[in-house]
């Protein structure tokens, strides 16, 4: 890894939980050794989630959120990081990212919330590796 | 379920600080205005459901996946 960002575990408090998992508030965001593209979001109480950053796979991803609406994440100088939850079907290459409801994480303060975008072309499933761009690797 | 009848322009108040206004009724479409504090999320129900479903699908992932993710060359 060349970049030294986000190389340690970060405790995350998700006051509102994830939709469907409102009862789970405590998570740990873990980098994945040797793979800077993905992250593991683990809860002690149950499920784990695979995360990525939209910037890695969706260069044109644009978000319109005003700072006011993120006040619960206590943004200070440093920008809040945007992650997206990845769904992994049986065929791993078909994994998709939920660009409709990204995860905003204040890594400094350990606060996070899943934000539902309004008036957006994005959906809950976007291929990380669009089939039309895949090469047959045999 | 509480059922109330309203005309365009008329409002409903929920609690102290949520106001629902019926803005326009056109055929089978009803345009609704919602004023609520920023910390109250407002979603189209089907959008909420879709995200909930997707989160549940995403939670099926097994931690084993971490060793076989694309982006890492395991054969070196």
Backbone of each chain as ProteinMPNN parsed JSONL, in Angstrom:
{"seq_chain_A": "XXXXXXXXXXXXXXXXXXXXXXXXXXXXXXXXXXXXXXXXXXXXXXXXXXXXXXXXXXXXXXXXXXXXXXXXXXXXXXXXXXXXXXXXXXXXXXXXXXXXXXXXXXXXXXXXXXXXXXXXXXXXXXXXXXXXXXXXXX", "coords_chain_A": {"N_chain_A": [[0.842, -1.205, 0.0], [0.547, 2.136, -0.844], [-0.527, 4.472, 0.085], [-1.057, 5.895, 3.256], [-3.488, 6.021, 4.461], [-6.197, 5.399, 6.66], [-5.426, 2.932, 8.034], [-5.818, 1.647, 10.335], [-8.003, 0.075, 12.762], [-11.197, 1.505, 13.281], [-13.391, 2.625, 15.666], [-16.85, 2.869, 15.385], [-19.739, 4.748, 15.856], [-23.063, 4.358, 15.238], [-25.66, 6.079, 15.436], [-28.301, 6.02, 14.48], [-28.341, 3.607, 13.303], [-28.208, 1.138, 10.612], [-30.534, 1.088, 7.913], [-32.959, -1.284, 8.485], [-31.34, -2.473, 10.29], [-31.613, -1.171, 12.685], [-31.251, -1.49, 15.37], [-28.63, -1.941, 15.878], [-25.776, -0.317, 16.877], [-23.082, -0.068, 17.312], [-20.075, -0.316, 15.673], [-17.111, -1.574, 14.036], [-14.77, -0.238, 11.902], [-12.763, -1.684, 9.613], [-9.666, -1.78, 7.959], [-8.587, -3.656, 5.065], [-6.091, -5.904, 4.93], [-3.58, -5.53, 2.577], [-5.322, -4.871, 0.59], [-6.418, -2.044, -0.609], [-8.838, -1.191, -1.561], [-11.167, -2.046, -0.429], [-13.185, -2.337, 2.579], [-13.944, -3.495, 5.879], [-16.828, -3.617, 7.718], [-17.697, -4.142, 10.852], [-19.937, -5.509, 13.226], [-20.281, -6.023, 16.675], [-22.481, -7.263, 17.496], [-23.561, -8.806, 15.488], [-24.115, -8.766, 12.133], [-21.7, -8.348, 9.444], [-20.355, -6.011, 7.131], [-19.363, -5.448, 3.781], [-17.446, -2.845, 2.57], [-16.792, -0.167, 0.262], [-15.137, 2.647, -1.257], [-16.919, 4.995, -3.055], [-15.453, 6.564, -4.807], [-13.41, 4.951, -5.762], [-14.497, 3.193, -7.64], [-16.518, 4.46, -8.995], [-16.112, 6.979, -10.657], [-17.571, 9.155, -11.49], [-19.41, 9.674, -9.629], [-21.589, 11.743, -7.959], [-22.443, 13.715, -5.224], [-24.999, 15.465, -3.623], [-25.163, 17.04, -0.861], [-25.996, 19.019, 1.863], [-24.073, 20.669, 4.338], [-25.418, 21.177, 6.649], [-27.315, 19.18, 6.943], [-25.774, 17.142, 7.78], [-25.039, 17.556, 10.298], [-25.228, 16.039, 12.598], [-23.094, 14.396, 12.423], [-21.052, 15.828, 13.168], [-19.209, 17.47, 11.583], [-15.942, 18.698, 11.147], [-12.974, 20.404, 10.458], [-11.774, 18.448, 8.727], [-12.822, 16.565, 5.933], [-15.797, 14.618, 5.769], [-15.787, 11.165, 5.259], [-16.93, 9.296, 2.464], [-18.489, 6.272, 2.103], [-19.58, 3.169, 0.587], [-21.979, 0.573, 0.754], [-21.385, -2.78, -0.05], [-22.896, -5.34, -1.896], [-22.59, -8.779, -2.095], [-23.076, -11.189, -4.37], [-23.535, -14.696, -5.302], [-21.738, -15.119, -7.428], [-18.863, -13.573, -7.186], [-17.802, -11.545, -8.786], [-20.0, -10.202, -9.628], [-20.594, -8.327, -7.78], [-22.214, -5.579, -6.167], [-22.699, -2.049, -5.593], [-24.297, 0.037, -3.244], [-25.388, 2.867, -4.207], [-27.376, 4.595, -3.744], [-27.813, 4.898, -1.083], [-25.443, 5.939, 0.557], [-22.756, 5.611, 2.966], [-21.907, 7.813, 5.409], [-19.047, 8.72, 7.024], [-17.533, 10.013, 9.81], [-14.406, 9.869, 10.429], [-12.618, 10.784, 12.276], [-14.105, 11.368, 14.529], [-15.515, 9.101, 14.878], [-18.17, 8.679, 14.056], [-21.139, 7.774, 12.302], [-23.476, 7.619, 9.565], [-26.088, 6.288, 7.561], [-26.988, 7.686, 4.612], [-29.801, 8.625, 2.823], [-30.17, 9.39, -0.463], [-31.828, 12.055, -2.117], [-33.827, 12.664, -5.009], [-32.144, 11.477, -7.109], [-30.199, 9.805, -9.627], [-29.187, 7.416, -8.885], [-29.188, 3.971, -7.747], [-29.855, 1.105, -5.602], [-28.192, -0.803, -6.507], [-25.29, -1.035, -8.185], [-23.065, -2.243, -10.494], [-19.766, -3.051, -9.515], [-17.937, -4.034, -11.197], [-18.749, -3.649, -14.187], [-20.521, -5.792, -16.385], [-20.164, -5.426, -19.15], [-17.679, -4.377, -19.303], [-15.957, -6.221, -18.453], [-13.238, -8.395, -18.915], [-12.727, -11.537, -20.425], [-11.263, -13.695, -18.39], [-10.737, -16.303, -18.387]], "CA_chain_A": [[0.0, 0.0, 0.0], [1.35, 3.35, -0.894], [-1.13, 5.515, 0.913], [-1.116, 5.483, 4.654], [-4.756, 6.404, 5.059], [-7.125, 4.413, 7.161], [-4.786, 1.636, 8.162], [-6.129, 1.005, 11.601], [-9.421, -0.095, 13.061], [-11.85, 2.697, 13.834], [-14.682, 2.367, 16.31], [-17.867, 3.721, 14.775], [-21.047, 4.782, 16.493], [-24.104, 4.703, 14.288], [-26.777, 6.319, 16.343], [-29.569, 5.593, 13.884], [-28.195, 2.278, 12.726], [-28.462, 1.028, 9.185], [-31.933, 0.739, 7.683], [-33.109, -2.733, 8.635], [-30.513, -2.884, 11.43], [-31.677, 0.033, 13.534], [-30.895, -1.822, 16.751], [-27.179, -2.091, 16.019], [-25.198, 1.031, 16.878], [-21.628, -0.077, 17.463], [-19.362, -1.02, 14.613], [-15.686, -1.289, 13.859], [-14.383, -0.139, 10.496], [-11.426, -2.269, 9.523], [-9.049, -1.866, 6.634], [-8.286, -5.036, 4.696], [-4.643, -5.95, 4.68], [-3.184, -5.823, 1.204], [-6.328, -4.446, -0.376], [-6.857, -0.696, -0.218], [-10.102, -0.831, -2.211], [-12.32, -2.491, 0.349], [-13.123, -2.2, 4.04], [-14.873, -4.407, 6.548], [-17.544, -2.941, 8.792], [-18.106, -5.27, 11.68], [-20.635, -5.184, 14.467], [-20.075, -7.092, 17.638], [-23.777, -7.9, 17.739], [-24.112, -9.576, 14.385], [-23.626, -8.82, 10.758], [-20.589, -7.559, 8.937], [-20.633, -5.461, 5.811], [-18.219, -5.105, 2.947], [-17.573, -1.465, 2.102], [-15.765, 0.414, -0.588], [-15.39, 4.065, -1.426], [-17.41, 5.175, -4.421], [-14.428, 7.185, -5.653], [-12.567, 3.919, -6.366], [-15.145, 2.482, -8.739], [-17.511, 5.296, -9.685], [-15.461, 8.288, -10.693], [-18.493, 10.259, -11.755], [-20.406, 9.734, -8.547], [-21.715, 13.088, -7.409], [-23.379, 13.797, -4.106], [-25.421, 16.805, -3.219], [-25.661, 17.092, 0.512], [-25.539, 20.228, 2.525], [-23.416, 20.393, 5.61], [-26.41, 21.271, 7.72], [-28.0, 17.903, 7.141], [-24.833, 16.17, 8.341], [-24.56, 18.138, 11.552], [-25.123, 15.003, 13.629], [-21.785, 13.737, 12.291], [-20.103, 16.801, 13.712], [-18.085, 17.726, 10.674], [-15.057, 19.81, 11.493], [-12.13, 20.731, 9.318], [-11.557, 17.365, 7.787], [-14.02, 16.1, 5.25], [-16.375, 13.333, 6.136], [-15.52, 10.191, 4.212], [-18.114, 8.63, 1.924], [-18.328, 4.858, 1.785], [-20.811, 2.576, 0.1], [-22.087, -0.825, 1.153], [-21.294, -3.684, -1.198], [-23.624, -6.606, -1.809], [-21.813, -9.783, -2.824], [-23.865, -12.37, -4.702], [-22.781, -15.935, -5.421], [-20.606, -14.801, -8.281], [-18.253, -12.391, -6.561], [-17.589, -10.472, -9.755], [-21.269, -9.484, -9.797], [-20.86, -7.501, -6.597], [-22.801, -4.272, -6.471], [-22.606, -1.027, -4.553], [-25.52, 0.79, -3.001], [-25.056, 4.285, -4.366], [-28.537, 5.388, -3.331], [-27.744, 5.157, 0.356], [-24.056, 5.829, 0.999], [-22.472, 5.697, 4.396], [-21.043, 8.948, 5.709], [-18.322, 8.402, 8.252], [-16.556, 10.949, 10.373], [-13.417, 8.932, 10.97], [-11.963, 11.375, 13.443], [-14.962, 11.298, 15.706], [-16.132, 7.785, 14.973], [-19.622, 8.781, 13.914], [-21.545, 7.436, 10.942], [-24.909, 7.505, 9.263], [-26.45, 5.957, 6.19], [-27.757, 8.816, 4.089], [-30.602, 8.299, 1.644], [-30.144, 10.54, -1.364], [-33.096, 12.434, -2.734], [-33.738, 13.116, -6.401], [-30.867, 11.016, -7.614], [-30.331, 8.725, -10.608], [-28.548, 6.205, -8.38], [-30.043, 2.943, -7.176], [-29.189, 0.323, -4.57], [-27.284, -1.8, -7.097], [-24.452, -0.665, -9.328], [-21.929, -3.173, -10.601], [-18.409, -2.539, -9.377], [-17.27, -4.462, -12.421], [-19.853, -3.786, -15.148], [-20.284, -6.946, -17.256], [-19.691, -5.052, -20.487], [-16.271, -3.961, -19.247], [-15.115, -7.317, -17.971], [-12.579, -9.231, -19.922], [-12.782, -12.958, -20.089], [-9.942, -14.086, -17.886], [-10.621, -17.764, -18.497]], "C_chain_A": [[0.87, 1.244, 0.0], [0.777, 4.434, 0.01], [-1.325, 5.009, 2.333], [-2.468, 5.793, 5.297], [-5.527, 5.186, 5.571], [-6.517, 3.021, 7.324], [-5.06, 0.985, 9.514], [-7.64, 0.905, 11.817], [-9.987, 1.187, 13.671], [-13.193, 2.284, 14.436], [-15.7, 3.373, 15.784], [-19.179, 3.613, 15.546], [-22.061, 5.197, 15.435], [-25.404, 4.864, 15.064], [-28.096, 5.805, 15.78], [-29.499, 4.191, 13.289], [-28.344, 2.308, 11.222], [-29.927, 0.677, 9.012], [-32.053, -0.787, 7.693], [-32.291, -3.276, 9.796], [-30.451, -1.739, 12.442], [-31.207, -0.226, 14.951], [-29.392, -1.956, 16.959], [-26.51, -0.733, 15.86], [-23.676, 1.036, 16.884], [-20.949, -0.944, 16.413], [-17.872, -0.721, 14.713], [-15.391, -1.291, 12.371], [-12.944, -0.612, 10.383], [-10.89, -2.223, 8.107], [-8.757, -3.335, 6.327], [-6.839, -5.09, 4.254], [-4.357, -6.315, 3.227], [-4.198, -5.406, 0.167], [-6.916, -3.093, 0.026], [-8.234, -0.318, -0.76], [-11.335, -1.166, -1.383], [-12.062, -2.331, 1.847], [-14.154, -3.15, 4.632], [-15.499, -3.675, 7.727], [-18.193, -4.027, 9.645], [-18.873, -4.776, 12.893], [-20.428, -6.341, 15.422], [-21.368, -7.893, 17.81], [-24.296, -8.72, 16.569], [-23.409, -9.368, 13.072], [-22.383, -7.977, 10.505], [-20.956, -7.09, 7.536], [-19.331, -5.168, 5.091], [-18.439, -3.684, 2.421], [-16.493, -1.151, 1.079], [-16.002, 1.915, -0.584], [-15.827, 4.269, -2.864], [-16.338, 5.738, -5.348], [-13.55, 6.142, -6.351], [-13.184, 3.329, -7.632], [-16.086, 3.353, -9.569], [-17.013, 6.742, -9.695], [-16.444, 9.439, -10.815], [-19.554, 10.435, -10.664], [-20.439, 11.123, -7.915], [-22.782, 13.098, -6.316], [-23.761, 15.242, -3.857], [-25.98, 16.741, -1.807], [-25.141, 18.371, 1.148], [-25.015, 19.88, 3.909], [-24.405, 20.351, 6.767], [-27.045, 19.91, 8.022], [-27.064, 16.837, 7.711], [-24.344, 16.606, 9.721], [-24.42, 17.097, 12.664], [-23.781, 14.271, 13.562], [-20.656, 14.681, 12.706], [-18.916, 17.079, 12.795], [-17.249, 18.897, 11.174], [-14.191, 20.063, 10.274], [-12.072, 19.626, 8.279], [-12.871, 16.871, 7.186], [-14.502, 14.768, 5.792], [-16.169, 12.376, 4.961], [-16.816, 9.508, 3.771], [-17.746, 7.201, 1.554], [-19.626, 4.352, 1.178], [-20.809, 1.089, 0.451], [-22.138, -1.699, -0.097], [-22.103, -4.946, -0.923], [-22.889, -7.621, -2.683], [-22.69, -10.997, -3.12], [-22.956, -13.59, -4.867], [-21.535, -15.759, -6.301], [-20.015, -13.47, -7.816], [-18.096, -11.219, -7.529], [-18.86, -9.651, -10.006], [-21.574, -8.57, -8.615], [-21.328, -6.104, -6.996], [-22.643, -3.324, -5.283], [-23.928, -0.276, -4.459], [-25.198, 2.287, -3.047], [-26.216, 5.193, -3.968], [-28.445, 5.768, -1.856], [-26.316, 4.967, 0.865], [-23.93, 5.986, 2.512], [-21.503, 6.862, 4.606], [-20.371, 8.687, 7.04], [-17.363, 9.533, 8.618], [-15.525, 10.105, 11.104], [-12.719, 9.473, 12.209], [-12.792, 11.18, 14.696], [-15.651, 9.957, 15.871], [-17.646, 7.821, 14.931], [-20.002, 8.469, 12.474], [-23.053, 7.418, 10.803], [-25.086, 7.113, 7.803], [-27.385, 7.053, 5.69], [-28.515, 8.372, 2.841], [-30.661, 9.531, 0.756], [-31.533, 10.801, -1.933], [-32.842, 12.871, -4.164], [-32.398, 12.751, -7.019], [-31.086, 9.909, -8.649], [-29.811, 7.393, -10.062], [-29.547, 5.251, -7.727], [-29.252, 2.177, -6.1], [-28.175, -0.664, -5.168], [-26.568, -1.294, -8.339], [-23.264, -1.621, -9.355], [-20.597, -2.471, -10.362], [-17.61, -2.865, -10.636], [-18.347, -4.7, -13.473], [-19.558, -4.9, -16.152], [-19.701, -6.561, -18.612], [-18.222, -4.641, -20.49], [-15.343, -5.084, -18.792], [-14.447, -8.018, -19.138], [-12.666, -10.664, -19.462], [-11.385, -13.409, -19.662], [-9.76, -15.598, -17.858], [-10.896, -18.494, -17.233]], "O_chain_A": [[1.819, 1.357, 0.776], [1.514, 5.21, 0.618], [-1.703, 3.861, 2.568], [-2.585, 5.827, 6.522], [-5.498, 4.106, 4.981], [-7.051, 2.043, 6.801], [-4.577, -0.113, 9.789], [-8.432, 1.563, 11.142], [-9.332, 1.856, 14.469], [-14.021, 1.665, 13.768], [-15.439, 4.575, 15.745], [-19.654, 2.517, 15.843], [-21.934, 6.253, 14.815], [-26.136, 3.903, 15.304], [-28.908, 5.228, 16.503], [-30.508, 3.66, 12.823], [-28.576, 3.36, 10.627], [-30.509, 0.029, 9.882], [-31.324, -1.481, 6.984], [-32.511, -4.402, 10.243], [-29.393, -1.398, 12.97], [-30.809, 0.7, 15.658], [-28.931, -2.073, 18.095], [-26.659, -0.076, 14.829], [-23.052, 2.027, 16.505], [-21.219, -2.138, 16.291], [-17.438, 0.227, 15.367], [-15.727, -2.242, 11.665], [-12.031, -0.031, 10.969], [-11.587, -2.59, 7.162], [-8.688, -4.159, 7.238], [-6.427, -4.402, 3.319], [-4.86, -7.32, 2.726], [-3.958, -5.573, -1.028], [-7.794, -3.011, 0.885], [-8.743, 0.759, -0.452], [-12.417, -0.627, -1.618], [-10.928, -2.211, 2.311], [-15.109, -3.552, 3.967], [-14.803, -3.18, 8.614], [-19.108, -4.727, 9.21], [-18.52, -3.769, 13.508], [-20.405, -7.503, 15.014], [-21.343, -9.054, 18.219], [-25.388, -9.282, 16.66], [-22.249, -9.744, 12.908], [-22.068, -7.041, 11.24], [-21.77, -7.709, 6.852], [-18.349, -4.715, 5.679], [-19.504, -3.371, 1.889], [-15.436, -1.78, 1.04], [-16.957, 2.398, 0.024], [-15.183, 3.775, -3.789], [-16.317, 5.425, -6.538], [-13.003, 6.416, -7.419], [-12.473, 3.006, -8.583], [-16.41, 3.019, -10.709], [-17.415, 7.584, -8.891], [-16.204, 10.541, -10.323], [-20.469, 11.249, -10.789], [-19.43, 11.608, -7.402], [-23.874, 12.555, -6.482], [-22.911, 16.132, -3.884], [-27.151, 16.419, -1.607], [-23.98, 18.741, 0.977], [-25.459, 18.927, 4.549], [-24.245, 19.595, 7.725], [-27.277, 19.546, 9.175], [-27.511, 15.751, 8.082], [-23.357, 16.083, 10.237], [-23.595, 17.251, 13.564], [-23.379, 13.609, 14.519], [-19.473, 14.356, 12.6], [-17.762, 16.935, 13.197], [-17.773, 19.938, 11.569], [-14.672, 19.936, 9.148], [-12.299, 19.861, 7.092], [-13.892, 16.78, 7.868], [-13.718, 13.917, 6.212], [-16.361, 12.753, 3.805], [-17.678, 9.186, 4.589], [-16.811, 6.961, 0.79], [-20.653, 5.027, 1.245], [-19.764, 0.438, 0.444], [-22.839, -1.397, -1.063], [-22.002, -5.541, 0.15], [-22.603, -7.363, -3.853], [-23.014, -11.756, -2.207], [-21.756, -13.521, -4.603], [-20.438, -16.196, -5.952], [-20.588, -12.402, -8.026], [-18.238, -10.058, -7.147], [-18.795, -8.541, -10.533], [-22.7, -8.093, -8.474], [-20.903, -5.537, -8.003], [-22.477, -3.746, -4.139], [-24.581, 0.003, -5.464], [-24.791, 2.882, -2.05], [-26.057, 6.41, -3.868], [-28.934, 6.817, -1.437], [-26.009, 3.97, 1.517], [-24.846, 6.42, 3.21], [-20.411, 6.881, 4.039], [-21.032, 8.462, 8.053], [-16.508, 9.937, 7.83], [-15.736, 9.681, 12.241], [-12.285, 8.714, 13.076], [-12.274, 10.874, 15.77], [-16.296, 9.706, 16.889], [-18.322, 7.099, 15.664], [-19.293, 8.841, 11.539], [-23.795, 7.231, 11.767], [-24.337, 7.548, 6.929], [-28.437, 7.308, 6.276], [-27.928, 7.81, 1.916], [-31.142, 10.585, 1.17], [-32.302, 9.875, -2.193], [-31.771, 13.385, -4.488], [-31.62, 13.623, -7.402], [-32.057, 9.158, -8.553], [-29.976, 6.355, -10.704], [-30.595, 5.66, -7.227], [-28.136, 2.554, -5.742], [-27.398, -1.283, -4.44], [-27.167, -1.146, -9.404], [-22.553, -1.781, -8.362], [-20.334, -1.418, -10.941], [-16.748, -2.104, -11.076], [-18.811, -5.829, -13.636], [-18.463, -4.95, -16.711], [-18.856, -7.269, -19.16], [-17.595, -4.564, -21.546], [-14.122, -4.928, -18.75], [-15.036, -8.2, -20.204], [-12.678, -10.959, -18.267], [-10.461, -13.489, -20.471], [-8.752, -16.105, -17.366], [-10.829, -19.723, -17.202]]}, "seq_chain_B": "XXXXXXXXXXXXXXXXXXXXXXXXXXXXXXXXXXXXXXXXXXXXXXXXXXXXXXXXXXXXXXXXXXXXXXXXXXXX", "coords_chain_B": {"N_chain_B": [[-55.543, 2.974, 11.744], [-55.463, 6.43, 11.41], [-57.72, 8.333, 9.632], [-58.025, 11.079, 7.582], [-59.69, 13.664, 5.801], [-58.613, 15.913, 3.345], [-58.31, 19.032, 1.573], [-56.733, 20.413, -1.381], [-54.172, 22.647, -0.436], [-54.801, 22.604, 2.174], [-53.689, 21.683, 5.479], [-51.84, 19.403, 7.64], [-50.893, 18.814, 10.961], [-48.308, 17.203, 12.576], [-47.322, 16.175, 15.647], [-45.338, 18.729, 17.173], [-43.859, 19.916, 15.251], [-43.998, 19.021, 12.612], [-45.261, 19.545, 9.498], [-47.673, 18.767, 7.146], [-48.597, 19.402, 3.905], [-51.182, 19.351, 1.575], [-50.586, 19.833, -1.655], [-51.41, 19.662, -4.323], [-53.815, 18.029, -6.302], [-54.057, 15.797, -8.841], [-55.594, 13.919, -11.071], [-54.621, 10.653, -10.435], [-52.534, 11.423, -8.898], [-51.019, 12.823, -6.069], [-49.715, 15.708, -4.811], [-47.506, 16.414, -2.283], [-46.432, 18.478, 0.354], [-43.831, 18.61, 2.696], [-42.88, 19.734, 5.803], [-40.388, 19.439, 8.015], [-38.247, 18.925, 10.864], [-34.696, 18.838, 10.272], [-33.475, 16.584, 11.291], [-35.332, 14.636, 11.103], [-35.82, 12.035, 9.063], [-37.191, 11.837, 5.817], [-38.724, 9.707, 3.622], [-39.641, 8.309, 0.466], [-41.753, 5.578, 0.721], [-41.24, 3.176, -0.677], [-38.631, 3.512, -1.447], [-37.265, 3.5, 0.957], [-37.869, 0.89, 1.731], [-36.52, -0.54, -0.28], [-33.869, 0.039, 0.296], [-33.578, -0.986, 2.829], [-33.951, -3.677, 2.258], [-31.754, -4.087, 0.605], [-29.629, -3.616, 2.361], [-30.023, -5.782, 4.012], [-29.505, -7.846, 2.25], [-26.842, -7.281, 1.721], [-25.739, -7.832, 4.162], [-25.479, -10.512, 4.195], [-23.046, -11.266, 3.428], [-20.057, -13.144, 3.75], [-17.296, -13.291, 5.972], [-15.143, -14.569, 4.913], [-14.869, -13.707, 2.366], [-13.053, -11.705, 2.274], [-10.538, -12.64, 1.773], [-10.552, -13.236, -0.835], [-11.039, -11.157, -2.513], [-11.413, -9.083, -5.42], [-8.648, -7.227, -6.687], [-6.541, -7.868, -5.231], [-3.606, -9.588, -5.674], [-3.265, -12.822, -5.21], [-1.513, -14.697, -5.914], [1.117, -14.199, -5.887]], "CA_chain_B": [[-55.023, 4.13, 11.023], [-56.282, 7.642, 11.442], [-58.009, 8.764, 8.267], [-58.531, 12.451, 7.528], [-59.882, 14.15, 4.439], [-58.075, 17.262, 3.183], [-58.384, 19.62, 0.233], [-55.481, 21.077, -1.732], [-53.919, 23.867, 0.328], [-55.01, 22.352, 3.604], [-52.513, 21.105, 6.136], [-51.926, 18.562, 8.837], [-49.76, 19.013, 11.857], [-47.957, 16.001, 13.34], [-46.495, 16.659, 16.75], [-45.229, 20.187, 17.215], [-43.03, 20.544, 14.235], [-44.071, 18.437, 11.276], [-46.454, 20.008, 8.787], [-47.914, 18.131, 5.852], [-49.525, 20.208, 3.114], [-51.618, 18.796, 0.292], [-50.345, 20.95, -2.568], [-52.113, 19.554, -5.59], [-54.372, 16.719, -6.636], [-54.219, 15.76, -10.293], [-55.844, 12.521, -11.409], [-54.278, 9.774, -9.311], [-51.312, 11.903, -8.255], [-51.186, 13.814, -5.012], [-48.442, 16.359, -4.497], [-47.509, 16.695, -0.849], [-45.293, 19.225, 0.887], [-43.536, 18.201, 4.076], [-41.919, 20.546, 6.563], [-40.002, 18.689, 9.213], [-36.867, 19.209, 11.269], [-33.709, 18.126, 9.455], [-33.099, 15.274, 11.837], [-36.381, 13.664, 10.784], [-35.683, 11.641, 7.665], [-38.439, 11.61, 5.086], [-38.425, 8.905, 2.435], [-40.711, 7.559, -0.192], [-41.723, 4.301, 1.431], [-40.626, 2.112, -1.479], [-37.182, 3.743, -1.425], [-36.865, 3.009, 2.278], [-37.946, -0.586, 1.677], [-35.469, -1.051, -1.166], [-32.581, 0.165, 0.986], [-33.617, -1.966, 3.912], [-33.764, -4.984, 1.623], [-30.379, -4.157, 0.114], [-28.77, -3.771, 3.537], [-30.141, -7.159, 4.482], [-28.777, -8.675, 1.277], [-25.403, -7.009, 1.903], [-25.319, -8.425, 5.437], [-25.283, -11.957, 4.004], [-21.656, -11.497, 3.033], [-19.255, -13.873, 4.739], [-15.99, -12.65, 6.136], [-14.189, -15.29, 4.044], [-14.726, -12.991, 1.101], [-11.933, -10.765, 2.365], [-9.298, -13.213, 1.247], [-10.653, -13.508, -2.274], [-11.567, -9.978, -3.187], [-10.632, -8.583, -6.545], [-7.796, -6.107, -6.294], [-5.36, -8.411, -4.571], [-3.044, -10.737, -6.363], [-2.923, -13.797, -4.165], [-0.625, -15.734, -6.434], [2.522, -13.776, -5.953]], "C_chain_B": [[-56.007, 5.294, 11.095], [-56.496, 8.104, 10.003], [-58.645, 10.152, 8.292], [-58.696, 12.862, 6.069], [-59.422, 15.61, 4.354], [-58.267, 17.733, 1.745], [-57.027, 20.221, -0.1], [-55.35, 22.398, -0.973], [-54.101, 23.653, 1.815], [-53.848, 21.561, 4.184], [-52.87, 20.136, 7.255], [-50.714, 18.871, 9.696], [-49.528, 17.714, 12.626], [-46.978, 16.409, 14.433], [-46.455, 18.176, 16.702], [-44.622, 20.762, 15.958], [-43.022, 19.864, 12.865], [-45.386, 18.87, 10.628], [-46.538, 19.325, 7.429], [-48.939, 18.996, 5.109], [-49.899, 19.455, 1.841], [-51.525, 19.936, -0.715], [-51.236, 20.883, -3.796], [-52.644, 18.141, -5.761], [-54.682, 16.723, -8.125], [-54.386, 14.308, -10.689], [-55.506, 11.642, -10.219], [-52.978, 10.189, -8.634], [-51.632, 12.974, -7.211], [-49.821, 14.412, -4.704], [-48.502, 16.851, -3.05], [-46.266, 17.469, -0.458], [-45.087, 18.85, 2.346], [-42.537, 19.168, 4.695], [-41.642, 19.814, 7.853], [-38.588, 19.086, 9.607], [-35.892, 18.332, 10.491], [-33.368, 16.733, 9.981], [-34.179, 14.215, 11.621], [-36.24, 13.274, 9.317], [-37.053, 11.398, 7.039], [-38.096, 10.849, 3.815], [-39.707, 8.463, 1.766], [-40.615, 6.147, 0.376], [-41.002, 3.213, 0.64], [-39.11, 2.273, -1.552], [-36.606, 3.191, -0.117], [-36.803, 1.477, 2.282], [-36.814, -1.185, 0.858], [-34.119, -1.023, -0.452], [-32.487, -0.834, 2.133], [-33.319, -3.366, 3.374], [-32.309, -5.153, 1.17], [-29.398, -4.323, 1.273], [-28.819, -5.208, 4.037], [-29.413, -8.128, 3.549], [-27.271, -8.516, 1.483], [-24.872, -7.693, 3.161], [-25.106, -9.932, 5.329], [-23.823, -12.286, 3.698], [-20.895, -12.201, 4.163], [-17.864, -13.265, 4.81], [-14.901, -13.311, 5.288], [-13.887, -14.512, 2.769], [-13.464, -12.124, 1.098], [-10.641, -11.318, 1.782], [-9.375, -13.441, -0.255], [-11.237, -12.331, -3.039], [-10.727, -9.612, -4.399], [-9.782, -7.41, -6.065], [-6.553, -6.574, -5.568], [-4.871, -9.6, -5.368], [-2.527, -11.723, -5.326], [-1.839, -14.772, -4.62], [0.84, -15.328, -6.456], [3.321, -14.315, -4.78]], "O_chain_B": [[-57.208, 5.143, 10.871], [-55.535, 8.245, 9.247], [-59.669, 10.369, 8.939], [-57.92, 12.447, 5.208], [-59.797, 16.436, 5.187], [-58.372, 16.926, 0.822], [-56.245, 20.51, 0.805], [-56.306, 23.17, -0.883], [-53.607, 24.437, 2.625], [-53.125, 20.866, 3.469], [-54.002, 20.063, 7.733], [-49.633, 19.158, 9.182], [-50.447, 17.187, 13.253], [-45.907, 16.941, 14.138], [-47.399, 18.827, 16.256], [-44.829, 21.929, 15.627], [-42.131, 20.113, 12.053], [-46.471, 18.599, 11.141], [-45.573, 19.316, 6.664], [-50.016, 19.282, 5.632], [-49.025, 18.979, 1.117], [-52.293, 20.895, -0.643], [-51.754, 21.9, -4.259], [-51.979, 17.172, -5.396], [-55.464, 17.541, -8.61], [-53.424, 13.54, -10.648], [-56.029, 11.844, -9.123], [-52.385, 9.411, -7.887], [-52.411, 13.895, -7.454], [-48.881, 13.689, -4.374], [-49.405, 17.588, -2.652], [-45.163, 17.141, -0.897], [-46.035, 18.781, 3.128], [-41.457, 19.383, 4.145], [-42.534, 19.596, 8.673], [-37.813, 19.538, 8.764], [-36.229, 17.215, 10.099], [-33.021, 15.83, 9.22], [-33.97, 13.039, 11.918], [-36.509, 14.082, 8.429], [-37.948, 10.827, 7.662], [-37.269, 11.298, 3.022], [-40.731, 8.267, 2.42], [-39.524, 5.59, 0.495], [-40.246, 2.423, 1.206], [-38.385, 1.29, -1.701], [-35.584, 2.504, -0.112], [-35.846, 0.865, 2.756], [-36.223, -2.196, 1.235], [-33.323, -1.953, -0.583], [-31.442, -1.442, 2.365], [-32.545, -4.126, 3.956], [-31.714, -6.219, 1.331], [-28.441, -5.089, 1.17], [-27.803, -5.78, 4.432], [-28.792, -9.094, 3.992], [-26.521, -9.49, 1.426], [-23.706, -8.085, 3.221], [-24.608, -10.558, 6.265], [-23.424, -13.45, 3.71], [-21.064, -11.899, 5.344], [-17.332, -12.784, 3.81], [-13.876, -12.701, 4.985], [-12.814, -14.635, 2.177], [-12.888, -11.851, 0.045], [-9.765, -10.567, 1.353], [-8.378, -13.799, -0.882], [-11.854, -12.504, -4.09], [-9.51, -9.796, -4.416], [-10.165, -6.692, -5.142], [-5.631, -5.798, -5.318], [-5.639, -10.505, -5.694], [-1.513, -11.5, -4.665], [-1.319, -15.562, -3.832], [1.689, -16.043, -6.988], [4.521, -14.055, -4.679]]}, "name": "protein", "num_of_chains": 2, "seq": "XXXXXXXXXXXXXXXXXXXXXXXXXXXXXXXXXXXXXXXXXXXXXXXXXXXXXXXXXXXXXXXXXXXXXXXXXXXXXXXXXXXXXXXXXXXXXXXXXXXXXXXXXXXXXXXXXXXXXXXXXXXXXXXXXXXXXXXXXXXXXXXXXXXXXXXXXXXXXXXXXXXXXXXXXXXXXXXXXXXXXXXXXXXXXXXXXXXXXXXXXXXXXXXXXXXXXX"}
